[in-house]
Amino acid sequence: MASAPHATPKAAISLLAAAGGGPLLFRQLFDADTGTFTYLLADTAGRQGVIIDSVFEQHQRDLSLIRELGIELVASIDTHVHADHVTGSWLMHAATGCAIGLAAAGGAENVTLPFTHGDRVPFGNRYLVVRSTPGHTDGCLTYVLDDRSMAFTGDALLVRGCGRCDFQQGDAHALWTSITEQIFSLPESCLLYPGHDYTGRSVTSVVEEKSYNARLGAGATERDFVGHMENMKLPHPHRIAEALPGNLRSGKPREPQATPAWAPVARSYAGLPELTPAWVAAHRQDVTVVDVRSAEELEGPDGRVEGSLSIPLPDLERRSAEIPADRPVVVVCHSGSRSALATQQLLKAGRAEVANLRGGLRLWADEGYPLEVPQLT
């Protein structure tokens, strides 16, 4: 698979592994508009990872995190063909070269890993085991971590609930069997991560759901469960007309995605527009570089980008009219920290074509691009 560009040094992800107390990096992400959880897992030794149930509108956020953590994305996989949001799998494939995984029963286009029960999804030295858990839809899957400490249940089993069974070939009897035989057969300590939640509940466990899930726990029978599910009378998801066709293309847009007209701007995980030193160096004559360091720093040994405009950060609001309006703006400082704040200020002031120099002058120099250094006497 293609490596993610702009990857951090290996030490960075190693530090994350040490902080987490183990070789698995795990992140739970959330889309507030649809209540969808997205999961990123990576083997910190092998530096490979997978993303589960990505959301189309959150693609840039997820991709930025993957790049910042230096992860080679092996696969973007979904627990089922969603009816409430469009997957970001095709966008992730286009950006990283990763595989696209979904149940073979889903029948979607552009899938390169058509899963069936018992398949494995390897990433580095770790893997997920595919368990078929139909009932919410006929192509629902649960992904179980190799040591059975975690499982990603999609909509089959939610926190104190479960997915509906009244469309997409749903079947309450099948869902009962899936949950009781495939999910509740996991160790009671196994943590279960749902596809959605709308009240802030982010994780549960097998023992909790066996005990407290009112639909199928605490002594409920299949008859009780089916009677409950067949009488819910829920409205269809409001985005179903958009989501189902989109997901049957694995999230591939019908029309090509627009790209920024002036530069290949990428947003950091913090949401900041950034440009690489390589692009800025190659297009130096097409942009205005604004250096927001102090006057003392500008004349110091770190040097400056030739022809850059000096406006110290404390003076930026007062002097912003000095920045030419006929060219895009790239903001720089020593490390990219103060220039990040300056970039935000200029965006709020209405400058549309503005970006931070990723890594600041420090990365610029490390990558071998020239700096003007004053002659010290």
C-alpha positions, 0 to 999 in steps of 0.5 A: 500500500502507498505510504501516507505522505508527510509522515512523522518520524518513527520516534513520534509514533513510538512515543504514542505507543509508550504513552498508551501502554501497549503496541496498539494505537487506538483512536475513537473519532466522532461525527456530531451531525450523524452520531457516527463513531469512526475508529483508527487502529494501528500497530505501532511497531509495524506502523500500519493501520486500519480505519473503520466506518469513516465519514465522507465529510470528515475525510480531511480530519481523518486523513490529517490524523493518519498523516500526523501519526505517520501511519501507513493505512492498509485498509478503510473498512465498513461494518455495513452499507450505511443508511445514515451517512456516506462512507469516506472509504473511496476518498481514503483509497484515493489519498493513500492507496489503501484497500476498501473492505466491506461484506461481500453480501453488501454488493457495493462497487469499488470494494477490493476486500469483499469480506466473509465470515472468518476473514482476517484484516492484517495491519502490521503485526496485528489483525482483526477477525471478521464475524458476520452479524446480519440482522440490521442489514444482511451484510453487517460485520463485527470486527474483533481484535486479535486478542479479543479485547475489543470488538467493533459492532457497527449497528448490530449492537449499540450501547443498551440497544441495537440496530433496527431491522425494518429495511435493507433486508433486516431480520430480527431473528437473524439479529438475535442470533448474530448478537447472542452467538457471535458477539455475546460469545466473546469474553465478558471483559471484551470492550464493544465499540458501537457504530453510533450513539446520540447521548455521549456513550462511547463504549460498553462491554459484553458483560454489561450488554448481557446484563443491562440491554433491555432488548436482549439482555437480563433474561430476555428471550428471542420472542421478547426481542422480536416482539420489541423490534417488530413494533418500533415503528421508526421513521427512515433515516433522513439521509437514506436517499443519499447514503445508500446509493453513495455507499453502494459506490463505496463513497466514490463521488458522482462528480470529481471533487473540487480542489483548492484553486491556488495550492494543494492546501491540506488541513492539519488534525487541528483544522489549520490550512497548511502548505509544505516547504517544497510547494512554497519553495517551488512557487515562491514568486506566486505568494506573499510570505509573511514572517510573524517573528519579532524583529530581533529574530528576523535579524538572528541566526535562524535567517529568513525566507528571501523577500518575505514581509516582516509583520510581528504577530502582535502587530498583525491586526494593525498592519494587515493592510500592508499585506498585498491583496493580489496574491495568496499568503503563506505565514511563517515563524520558527516552528509553525506555532505563532504562524498558526495563530496568525493564519487563523487571524487572517482567515477570520479577517476574511483572507481566503487564500492563506495557509501556514507553512508546515513545520515553520522555518525549522522544517524549511531549513531541514529540507534544504531550502535557502534562507537569508542569514544576516552577516554578524559582526 
